[in-house]
Amino acid sequence: MANTKKPLVELFVKAATTDKREKGACLIGQQWFMTLYNLVEQGLIDLRFTPMSLELPPHNYVRLNAARHLPIAWIESGYIHGKDQSGQIITSTDGLEVLMEKLGSPNLDPQVEPADVLRAEEVFEDLYINLMNFIRNDNYKPLLNTLIKLDSYLAQKAHPYLLGERLTYPDCQLMPKLQHVRVAGRAYKDFDIPKDLIYLWGYVGRMYHTKAFTCSCPSDRDILVHYSEKDPLPRSIRLSLLGPEFLCELPATLRNSPNVNGNA
């Protein structure tokens, strides 16, 4: 009889600068955490989440010979389709996608078409680059255009997430970037998602009610520490006064809108 013990996956991510026990603000790390958390919700894996410092790496990380690479994950034990997966190491997003396929949940939903996944990803592929262009060069138009494209894309959909009624892999890529747009945009440029982009706000509101996001989201403080390492913050931003919370508020004028209250 084949062994059916589900895989136990351990995910290592860079710890927060302000608290080594907490997750840091790495976008890829949050993307991986959201993806693996969703696989847990689907009953396909068990997950151990390990924030870490490269200066004091845990024993399991040292065993991987990871050459200071983060995020990284490995399968400590368990089987997929009766085959022992113990010791398998995931070092890239390609490897994470292979794991989803092995588990029978490509893109976190086997019902979605790969072409639709690519189309969704293309809508926001420049989002982070455009955010950095705005922060460093004061050029907000490319960022605004990407947000408008996202709003138009979501307006055409009759479901709560990018590709359907449930979270998929593109959502795990998009929402961490949108959170950085909100937190860094407000701190550096007093900028937020325009209020007239109601379909995008509706999406953000629903993601703020999605556990895979709320459990993986770093604090505003740690996001700003991450950015300040390369781009000094305005003097009005005092990191020492910020706590462990993360931004999850919607504009007051939109909170009672049927499109922007966490419902589809």
DRENMARSE-98815 format. One line per 4 residues: their letters; for each residue y, x, z of C-alpha. Coordinates in Angstrom, 3 decimals, m for minus. Each point is the difference from the previous one (the first is absolute). Example, Ala and Ser with C-alpha at 12.3 -4.5 7.8 and 13.67 -1.06 7.14 Angstrom:
BEGIN
as> m4.500 12.300 7.800 | 3.440 1.370 m0.660
END
This chain:
BEGIN
mant> 0.000 0.000 0.000 | 3.400 1.408 m1.016 | 2.391 0.944 2.765 | 2.983 m2.374 m0.002
kkpl> 2.191 1.703 2.608 | 3.535 m0.199 m1.398 | 1.964 3.225 m0.516 | 2.128 1.323 2.844
velf> 3.094 1.495 m1.637 | 2.389 2.273 1.870 | 3.512 0.252 m1.440 | 2.219 2.931 0.926
vkaa> 3.752 m0.356 m0.550 | 2.984 2.069 1.050 | 1.158 m1.056 3.443 | 3.525 m1.161 0.717
ttdk> 2.456 2.737 0.900 | 1.239 m1.988 2.994 | m3.443 m0.898 1.394 | m3.104 1.912 m1.047
rekg> m2.171 m2.985 0.951 | 1.660 m2.195 m2.618 | m0.170 m0.122 m3.787 | 2.675 1.811 m1.961
acli> 2.061 m1.249 m2.916 | m2.057 1.368 m2.909 | m0.099 m2.635 m2.750 | m3.451 1.045 m1.220
gqqw> m1.333 m0.010 3.551 | 1.142 m3.587 0.513 | m1.395 m0.987 m3.392 | m3.407 1.370 0.987
fmtl> 0.154 m1.620 3.440 | 0.827 m3.406 m1.496 | m2.820 0.329 m2.520 | m2.620 1.025 2.551
ynlv> 1.222 m2.632 2.473 | m0.566 m2.636 m2.659 | m3.525 1.309 m0.604 | m0.599 m0.433 3.736
eqgl> 1.262 m3.595 m0.236 | m2.455 m0.563 m2.853 | m2.823 1.218 2.247 | m0.822 2.933 m2.275
idlr> 0.795 2.960 2.277 | 0.859 0.981 3.543 | 3.121 2.125 0.408 | 1.169 2.686 2.395
ftpm> 3.681 0.800 m0.450 | 1.112 3.469 1.119 | 3.669 1.068 m0.071 | 0.107 3.782 0.347
slel> 2.110 3.116 0.024 | m1.003 2.916 m2.192 | 0.888 2.298 2.904 | m2.655 m1.652 2.210
pphn> m2.607 m1.376 m2.401 | m2.898 m2.020 1.442 | m3.533 1.346 m0.271 | m1.108 m2.425 m2.709
yvrl> 2.943 0.974 m2.191 | m0.748 3.714 0.387 | m3.586 m0.658 m1.113 | 1.263 m1.364 m3.331
naar> 1.578 3.337 m1.031 | 2.911 m2.070 m1.288 | 2.456 2.896 m0.477 | 2.752 m1.914 1.855
hlpi> m0.322 m2.957 m2.385 | 1.117 m3.457 1.220 | m0.801 m2.816 m0.278 | m3.714 0.556 m0.205
awie> m2.988 m2.126 0.980 | m3.710 0.475 0.390 | m3.041 m2.170 0.555 | m1.428 1.017 3.344
sgyi> m3.103 m2.149 m0.391 | m1.323 m3.038 m1.797 | m1.525 m1.279 m3.198 | 1.153 m1.614 m3.237
hgkd> m2.678 m1.836 m1.989 | m2.658 1.701 2.101 | 1.267 3.522 m0.684 | 1.144 2.221 2.848
qsgq> 3.706 0.827 m0.418 | 0.325 2.229 3.063 | 2.272 2.966 m0.567 | 1.732 m1.334 m3.119
iits> 3.633 1.167 m0.073 | 2.902 m1.907 m1.585 | 2.824 2.350 m0.949 | 1.978 m1.989 m2.587
tdgl> 0.992 m3.493 m1.046 | m2.622 0.295 m2.739 | m2.599 0.535 2.713 | 1.277 m3.034 1.892
evlm> m0.315 m2.089 m3.163 | m3.576 1.251 m0.479 | m0.814 m1.125 3.551 | 1.338 m3.496 m0.720
eklg> m2.147 m0.175 m3.130 | m3.114 1.191 1.839 | 0.561 m2.691 2.616 | 0.208 m2.679 m2.695
spnl> 3.694 m0.641 0.599 | 1.918 1.828 m2.744 | 3.742 m0.310 0.608 | m1.017 m1.920 3.166
dpqv> m0.944 m3.037 m2.107 | m2.737 0.109 m2.666 | 1.479 m3.111 m1.625 | 3.211 1.677 m1.169
epad> 0.154 1.491 m3.478 | 0.734 3.739 m0.305 | 2.623 m0.768 m2.659 | 1.834 m2.259 2.463
vlra> m0.110 2.762 2.604 | 1.618 2.427 m2.434 | 2.685 m2.519 m0.964 | 0.875 m0.598 3.649
eevf> 0.157 3.729 0.745 | 2.259 0.606 m2.993 | 2.591 m2.417 1.384 | 0.657 2.181 3.051
edly> m1.111 3.444 m1.181 | 3.575 1.372 0.162 | 0.964 m1.647 3.289 | m0.206 3.071 2.230
inlm> 1.560 2.360 m2.553 | 2.888 m2.422 m0.388 | 0.435 m0.263 3.769 | 0.315 3.783 0.267
nfir> 2.417 0.051 m2.936 | 2.165 m2.499 1.863 | m0.097 1.947 3.279 | 0.761 3.368 m1.586
ndny> 2.171 m0.874 m2.992 | 1.531 m3.345 0.979 | m1.451 m1.602 m3.135 | m1.170 m3.439 1.081
kpll> m0.456 m1.674 m3.406 | m3.543 1.277 m0.745 | m1.145 m1.135 3.455 | 1.670 m3.371 m0.431
ntli> m1.589 m0.431 m3.431 | m3.463 0.689 1.423 | 0.538 m2.535 2.782 | 1.156 m2.573 m2.566
klds> m3.117 0.698 m2.088 | m2.154 m0.566 3.062 | 1.768 m3.263 0.775 | m0.521 m1.202 m3.578
ylaq> m3.666 0.996 0.093 | m0.570 m1.865 3.271 | 1.897 m3.050 m1.288 | m2.646 m0.377 m2.704
kahp> m2.841 m0.048 2.535 | m1.194 m3.081 1.837 | m1.724 1.920 2.793 | 1.134 1.900 3.094
yllg> m0.976 3.559 m0.916 | 0.419 2.081 m3.143 | m3.303 m1.007 m1.564 | m1.230 m3.070 1.801
erlt> m0.652 m1.756 3.278 | m1.122 3.165 1.768 | 1.244 3.518 0.498 | m0.984 2.483 m2.703
ypdc> 0.407 3.727 m0.504 | 3.399 m0.269 m1.775 | 1.388 m1.799 3.071 | m1.047 2.997 2.106
qlmp> 1.970 2.241 m2.341 | 3.096 m2.194 m0.283 | 0.818 m1.250 3.486 | 0.295 3.402 1.724
klqh> 2.513 0.983 m2.693 | 1.964 m3.222 0.474 | 0.145 0.712 3.731 | 1.439 3.446 m0.718
vrva> 2.530 m1.595 m2.355 | 1.127 m2.283 2.814 | 0.038 2.542 2.838 | 1.351 3.029 m1.879
gray> 2.284 m2.108 m2.183 | 1.682 m1.553 3.026 | 0.354 3.331 1.819 | 1.334 2.102 m2.864
kdfd> 1.849 m2.524 m2.158 | 0.343 m3.244 1.979 | m2.232 m1.489 m2.714 | m2.718 m2.624 0.199
ipkd> m1.909 m2.092 m2.499 | 2.581 m2.371 m1.542 | m0.186 m3.461 1.550 | m0.178 m1.749 m3.365
liyl> m3.398 1.573 m0.724 | m1.720 m2.866 1.796 | m3.465 0.541 m1.475 | m0.009 3.617 1.105
wgyv> 1.212 m1.037 3.440 | m2.781 m2.576 0.129 | m2.512 2.738 m0.715 | 1.481 2.276 2.665
grmy> m0.069 m2.858 2.505 | m3.676 m0.651 m0.667 | m0.824 3.689 0.343 | 1.708 m0.015 3.405
htka> m2.671 m2.546 0.984 | m2.876 2.075 m1.422 | m1.933 2.040 2.576 | m0.924 2.796 m2.394
ftcs> 3.720 0.705 m0.331 | 1.170 m0.605 3.558 | m2.785 2.147 1.490 | 0.732 2.879 m2.376
cpsd> 3.812 m0.029 m0.062 | 1.796 2.955 1.609 | 3.103 m0.502 2.104 | 3.464 0.070 m1.544
rdil> 0.682 3.068 2.126 | m2.908 1.914 m1.518 | 0.902 m1.051 m3.533 | 3.529 1.321 0.535
vhys> m1.260 3.229 1.589 | m2.137 0.467 m3.111 | 3.019 m0.355 m2.309 | 2.344 2.035 2.178
ekdp> m2.203 3.082 m0.417 | 1.405 0.356 m3.543 | 3.025 m2.302 m0.098 | 2.276 0.036 3.073
lprs> 0.659 m3.437 1.426 | 3.514 m1.411 0.362 | 1.536 0.917 3.352 | 0.048 m3.655 0.986
irls> m3.819 m0.045 0.145 | m1.192 1.216 3.399 | m3.767 0.392 m0.074 | m0.162 0.499 3.760
llgp> 1.107 m3.613 0.472 | m2.754 m1.436 m2.188 | m3.266 m1.232 1.484 | m3.521 m0.464 m1.369
eflc> 0.783 m3.275 m1.792 | m0.020 m0.514 m3.743 | 2.304 m2.165 m2.088 | m1.583 m3.380 m0.708
elpa> 3.002 m2.313 0.014 | 1.121 m2.027 m2.986 | 3.635 m0.885 m0.733 | 1.105 m2.911 2.175
tlrn> 1.057 m2.013 m3.044 | m3.525 0.206 m1.444 | m2.220 m0.563 3.025 | m0.330 m3.756 m0.480
spnv> m0.467 0.144 m3.760 | m3.395 m1.411 m1.117 | m0.432 3.112 m2.159 | 0.901 2.518 2.704
ngna> m1.650 m0.993 3.260 | m3.368 1.686 m0.205 | m1.616 m2.839 m1.923 | m0.984 m0.182 m3.632
END
